[in-house]
Amino acid sequence: MSLLAIFGAIVVIASIKEGSIAGGGAFVDHWAGKGVQAVKDLWSEATAGTEEAADAVAEEVQPAVDAAAEAGQEATTTAPPPAAAPPTMAKKANQTSSPL
């Protein structure tokens, strides 16, 4: 059953209840408007809650982030220089390999 058929059935039922098609349409329009407003209200509450949760997590994590950044800064200033790369075993240009 399509959404349009369901909406049409609701309008017909509301029209019978209200006694006119205009009254049924107004009833369904008011009902749909309240539903849309309820969804908007729930959405704004949910987004406000997520922003508050994100702020709370940021406050809890910030000391650890600061400590890690400080430790990283100390590690880069006190670390010894990297060791020189070991010499390679490259063949000389005049050497050939022999299976024997």
Distance bins in CASP14 RR format, pairs under 12 A and 6 or more apart:
PFRMAT RR
TARGET T0000
AUTHOR 0000-0000-0000
RMODE 2
METHOD distances of the structure
MODEL  1
1 7 0 0 0 0 0 1 0 0 0 0 0
1 8 0 0 0 0 0 1 0 0 0 0 0
1 9 0 0 0 0 1 0 0 0 0 0 0
2 8 0 0 0 0 1 0 0 0 0 0 0
2 9 0 0 0 0 0 1 0 0 0 0 0
3 9 0 0 0 0 0 1 0 0 0 0 0
3 10 0 0 0 0 0 1 0 0 0 0 0
4 10 0 0 0 0 0 1 0 0 0 0 0
4 11 0 0 0 0 0 1 0 0 0 0 0
5 11 0 0 0 0 0 1 0 0 0 0 0
5 12 0 0 0 0 0 1 0 0 0 0 0
6 12 0 0 0 0 0 1 0 0 0 0 0
6 13 0 0 0 0 0 1 0 0 0 0 0
6 28 0 0 0 0 0 1 0 0 0 0 0
7 13 0 0 0 0 0 1 0 0 0 0 0
7 14 0 0 0 0 0 1 0 0 0 0 0
7 25 0 0 0 0 0 1 0 0 0 0 0
7 28 1 0 0 1 0 0 0 0 0 0 0
7 29 0 0 0 0 0 1 0 0 0 0 0
7 31 0 0 0 0 0 1 0 0 0 0 0
7 32 0 0 0 0 1 0 0 0 0 0 0
8 14 0 0 0 0 1 0 0 0 0 0 0
8 15 0 0 0 0 1 0 0 0 0 0 0
8 21 0 0 0 0 0 1 0 0 0 0 0
8 24 0 0 0 0 0 1 0 0 0 0 0
8 25 0 0 0 0 1 0 0 0 0 0 0
8 28 0 0 0 0 1 0 0 0 0 0 0
9 15 0 0 0 0 0 1 0 0 0 0 0
9 16 0 0 0 0 0 1 0 0 0 0 0
9 28 0 0 0 0 0 1 0 0 0 0 0
10 16 0 0 0 0 0 1 0 0 0 0 0
10 17 0 0 0 0 0 1 0 0 0 0 0
10 24 0 0 0 0 1 0 0 0 0 0 0
10 25 0 0 0 0 1 0 0 0 0 0 0
10 27 0 0 0 0 1 0 0 0 0 0 0
10 28 1 0 1 0 0 0 0 0 0 0 0
10 29 0 0 0 0 0 1 0 0 0 0 0
10 31 0 0 0 0 1 0 0 0 0 0 0
10 32 0 0 0 0 1 0 0 0 0 0 0
11 17 0 0 0 0 0 1 0 0 0 0 0
11 18 0 0 0 0 0 1 0 0 0 0 0
11 20 0 0 0 0 0 1 0 0 0 0 0
11 21 1 0 0 1 0 0 0 0 0 0 0
11 22 0 0 0 0 0 1 0 0 0 0 0
11 23 0 0 0 0 1 0 0 0 0 0 0
11 24 1 0 0 1 0 0 0 0 0 0 0
11 25 1 0 1 0 0 0 0 0 0 0 0
11 26 0 0 0 0 0 1 0 0 0 0 0
11 27 0 0 0 0 1 0 0 0 0 0 0
11 28 1 0 1 0 0 0 0 0 0 0 0
11 29 0 0 0 0 1 0 0 0 0 0 0
11 31 0 0 0 0 0 1 0 0 0 0 0
11 32 0 0 0 0 0 1 0 0 0 0 0
12 18 0 0 0 0 0 1 0 0 0 0 0
12 19 0 0 0 0 0 1 0 0 0 0 0
12 20 0 0 0 0 0 1 0 0 0 0 0
12 21 0 0 0 0 1 0 0 0 0 0 0
12 23 0 0 0 0 0 1 0 0 0 0 0
12 24 0 0 0 0 1 0 0 0 0 0 0
12 25 0 0 0 0 0 1 0 0 0 0 0
12 27 0 0 0 0 0 1 0 0 0 0 0
12 28 0 0 0 0 1 0 0 0 0 0 0
13 19 0 0 0 0 0 1 0 0 0 0 0
13 21 0 0 0 0 0 1 0 0 0 0 0
13 24 0 0 0 0 1 0 0 0 0 0 0
13 25 0 0 0 0 0 1 0 0 0 0 0
13 27 0 0 0 0 1 0 0 0 0 0 0
13 28 0 0 0 0 1 0 0 0 0 0 0
13 31 0 0 0 0 0 1 0 0 0 0 0
14 20 0 0 0 0 0 1 0 0 0 0 0
14 21 0 0 0 0 1 0 0 0 0 0 0
14 22 0 0 0 0 0 1 0 0 0 0 0
14 23 1 0 0 1 0 0 0 0 0 0 0
14 24 1 1 0 0 0 0 0 0 0 0 0
14 25 1 0 0 1 0 0 0 0 0 0 0
14 26 0 0 0 0 1 0 0 0 0 0 0
14 27 1 0 1 0 0 0 0 0 0 0 0
14 28 1 0 1 0 0 0 0 0 0 0 0
14 29 0 0 0 0 1 0 0 0 0 0 0
14 30 0 0 0 0 1 0 0 0 0 0 0
14 31 1 0 0 1 0 0 0 0 0 0 0
14 32 0 0 0 0 0 1 0 0 0 0 0
15 21 1 0 1 0 0 0 0 0 0 0 0
15 22 0 0 0 0 1 0 0 0 0 0 0
15 23 1 0 0 1 0 0 0 0 0 0 0
15 24 1 0 1 0 0 0 0 0 0 0 0
15 25 1 0 0 1 0 0 0 0 0 0 0
15 26 0 0 0 0 1 0 0 0 0 0 0
15 27 0 0 0 0 1 0 0 0 0 0 0
15 28 0 0 0 0 1 0 0 0 0 0 0
16 23 0 0 0 0 0 1 0 0 0 0 0
16 24 0 0 0 0 1 0 0 0 0 0 0
16 25 0 0 0 0 0 1 0 0 0 0 0
16 27 0 0 0 0 0 1 0 0 0 0 0
17 23 0 0 0 0 1 0 0 0 0 0 0
17 24 1 0 0 1 0 0 0 0 0 0 0
17 25 0 0 0 0 0 1 0 0 0 0 0
17 26 0 0 0 0 0 1 0 0 0 0 0
17 27 1 0 0 1 0 0 0 0 0 0 0
17 28 0 0 0 0 0 1 0 0 0 0 0
17 31 0 0 0 0 0 1 0 0 0 0 0
18 24 1 0 1 0 0 0 0 0 0 0 0
18 25 1 0 0 1 0 0 0 0 0 0 0
18 26 1 0 0 1 0 0 0 0 0 0 0
18 27 1 0 1 0 0 0 0 0 0 0 0
18 28 0 0 0 0 1 0 0 0 0 0 0
18 29 0 0 0 0 0 1 0 0 0 0 0
18 30 0 0 0 0 0 1 0 0 0 0 0
18 31 0 0 0 0 0 1 0 0 0 0 0
19 25 0 0 0 0 0 1 0 0 0 0 0
19 26 0 0 0 0 0 1 0 0 0 0 0
19 27 0 0 0 0 0 1 0 0 0 0 0
20 26 0 0 0 0 1 0 0 0 0 0 0
20 27 0 0 0 0 0 1 0 0 0 0 0
21 27 0 0 0 0 0 1 0 0 0 0 0
21 28 0 0 0 0 0 1 0 0 0 0 0
22 28 0 0 0 0 0 1 0 0 0 0 0
22 29 0 0 0 0 0 1 0 0 0 0 0
23 29 0 0 0 0 1 0 0 0 0 0 0
23 30 0 0 0 0 1 0 0 0 0 0 0
23 31 0 0 0 0 0 1 0 0 0 0 0
24 30 0 0 0 0 1 0 0 0 0 0 0
24 31 0 0 0 0 1 0 0 0 0 0 0
24 32 0 0 0 0 0 1 0 0 0 0 0
25 31 0 0 0 0 1 0 0 0 0 0 0
25 32 0 0 0 0 1 0 0 0 0 0 0
25 33 0 0 0 0 0 1 0 0 0 0 0
26 32 0 0 0 0 0 1 0 0 0 0 0
26 33 0 0 0 0 0 1 0 0 0 0 0
27 33 0 0 0 0 0 1 0 0 0 0 0
27 34 0 0 0 0 0 1 0 0 0 0 0
28 34 0 0 0 0 0 1 0 0 0 0 0
28 35 0 0 0 0 0 1 0 0 0 0 0
29 35 0 0 0 0 0 1 0 0 0 0 0
29 36 0 0 0 0 0 1 0 0 0 0 0
30 36 0 0 0 0 0 1 0 0 0 0 0
30 37 0 0 0 0 0 1 0 0 0 0 0
31 37 0 0 0 0 0 1 0 0 0 0 0
31 38 0 0 0 0 0 1 0 0 0 0 0
32 38 0 0 0 0 0 1 0 0 0 0 0
32 39 0 0 0 0 0 1 0 0 0 0 0
33 39 0 0 0 0 1 0 0 0 0 0 0
33 40 0 0 0 0 1 0 0 0 0 0 0
33 41 0 0 0 0 0 1 0 0 0 0 0
34 40 0 0 0 0 0 1 0 0 0 0 0
34 41 0 0 0 0 0 1 0 0 0 0 0
35 41 0 0 0 0 1 0 0 0 0 0 0
35 42 0 0 0 0 1 0 0 0 0 0 0
35 43 0 0 0 0 0 1 0 0 0 0 0
36 42 0 0 0 0 0 1 0 0 0 0 0
36 43 0 0 0 0 0 1 0 0 0 0 0
37 43 0 0 0 0 0 1 0 0 0 0 0
37 44 0 0 0 0 0 1 0 0 0 0 0
38 44 0 0 0 0 0 1 0 0 0 0 0
38 45 0 0 0 0 0 1 0 0 0 0 0
39 45 0 0 0 0 0 1 0 0 0 0 0
39 46 0 0 0 0 0 1 0 0 0 0 0
40 46 0 0 0 0 0 1 0 0 0 0 0
40 47 0 0 0 0 0 1 0 0 0 0 0
41 47 0 0 0 0 0 1 0 0 0 0 0
41 48 0 0 0 0 0 1 0 0 0 0 0
42 48 0 0 0 0 0 1 0 0 0 0 0
42 49 0 0 0 0 0 1 0 0 0 0 0
43 49 0 0 0 0 0 1 0 0 0 0 0
43 50 0 0 0 0 0 1 0 0 0 0 0
44 50 0 0 0 0 0 1 0 0 0 0 0
44 51 0 0 0 0 0 1 0 0 0 0 0
45 51 0 0 0 0 0 1 0 0 0 0 0
45 52 0 0 0 0 0 1 0 0 0 0 0
46 52 0 0 0 0 0 1 0 0 0 0 0
46 53 0 0 0 0 0 1 0 0 0 0 0
47 53 0 0 0 0 0 1 0 0 0 0 0
47 54 0 0 0 0 0 1 0 0 0 0 0
48 54 0 0 0 0 0 1 0 0 0 0 0
48 55 0 0 0 0 0 1 0 0 0 0 0
49 55 0 0 0 0 1 0 0 0 0 0 0
49 56 0 0 0 0 1 0 0 0 0 0 0
49 57 0 0 0 0 0 1 0 0 0 0 0
50 56 0 0 0 0 0 1 0 0 0 0 0
50 57 0 0 0 0 0 1 0 0 0 0 0
51 57 0 0 0 0 0 1 0 0 0 0 0
51 58 0 0 0 0 0 1 0 0 0 0 0
52 58 0 0 0 0 0 1 0 0 0 0 0
52 59 0 0 0 0 0 1 0 0 0 0 0
53 59 0 0 0 0 0 1 0 0 0 0 0
53 60 0 0 0 0 0 1 0 0 0 0 0
54 60 0 0 0 0 0 1 0 0 0 0 0
54 61 0 0 0 0 0 1 0 0 0 0 0
55 61 0 0 0 0 0 1 0 0 0 0 0
55 62 0 0 0 0 0 1 0 0 0 0 0
56 62 0 0 0 0 0 1 0 0 0 0 0
57 64 0 0 0 0 0 1 0 0 0 0 0
57 65 0 0 0 0 0 1 0 0 0 0 0
58 64 0 0 0 0 0 1 0 0 0 0 0
58 65 0 0 0 0 1 0 0 0 0 0 0
58 66 0 0 0 0 0 1 0 0 0 0 0
59 65 0 0 0 0 0 1 0 0 0 0 0
59 66 0 0 0 0 0 1 0 0 0 0 0
61 67 0 0 0 0 0 1 0 0 0 0 0
61 68 0 0 0 0 0 1 0 0 0 0 0
62 68 0 0 0 0 0 1 0 0 0 0 0
62 69 0 0 0 0 0 1 0 0 0 0 0
63 69 0 0 0 0 0 1 0 0 0 0 0
63 70 0 0 0 0 0 1 0 0 0 0 0
64 70 0 0 0 0 0 1 0 0 0 0 0
64 71 0 0 0 0 0 1 0 0 0 0 0
65 71 0 0 0 0 0 1 0 0 0 0 0
65 72 0 0 0 0 0 1 0 0 0 0 0
66 72 0 0 0 0 0 1 0 0 0 0 0
66 73 0 0 0 0 0 1 0 0 0 0 0
67 73 0 0 0 0 0 1 0 0 0 0 0
67 74 0 0 0 0 0 1 0 0 0 0 0
68 74 0 0 0 0 0 1 0 0 0 0 0
68 75 0 0 0 0 0 1 0 0 0 0 0
69 75 0 0 0 0 0 1 0 0 0 0 0
69 76 0 0 0 0 0 1 0 0 0 0 0
70 76 0 0 0 0 0 1 0 0 0 0 0
70 77 0 0 0 0 0 1 0 0 0 0 0
71 77 0 0 0 0 0 1 0 0 0 0 0
71 78 0 0 0 0 0 1 0 0 0 0 0
71 79 0 0 0 0 0 1 0 0 0 0 0
72 78 0 0 0 0 1 0 0 0 0 0 0
72 79 0 0 0 0 1 0 0 0 0 0 0
73 79 0 0 0 0 0 1 0 0 0 0 0
89 95 0 0 0 0 0 1 0 0 0 0 0
91 97 1 0 0 1 0 0 0 0 0 0 0
END
